[in-house]
Amino acid sequence: MPVLHHNVALLRVADPGVIEEIRAVLPLDAYVVGWISPTEAVLDPAELKTLLEALEARGLGALVRRPGAEP
């Protein structure tokens, strides 16, 4: 049975190698609550801003979509 959660953040990358690139420059697993697949992770929403800032500081900008936004 599917489970619906509110107030979560999802990190999705096109290639699993990108996850390894992120891990090489910051402790990604500290922000991850769980893994959906090798390219999708559920993030701690309370730490999302910190993660986005850390990625940006390392030149790894992220596309952020808010709930209700056009895909």
HELIX and SHEET records of a PDB file:
HELIX    1   1 PRO A   16  VAL A   25  1                                  10    
HELIX    2   2 LEU A   28  ALA A   30  5                                   3    
HELIX    3   3 PRO A   45  GLU A   47  5                                   3    
HELIX    4   4 LEU A   48  ALA A   57  1                                  10    
SHEET    1   A 3 ALA A   9  ARG A  12  0                                        
SHEET    2   A 3 GLU A  40  LEU A  43 -1                                        
SHEET    3   A 3 VAL A  32  SER A  37 -1                                        
END                                                                             
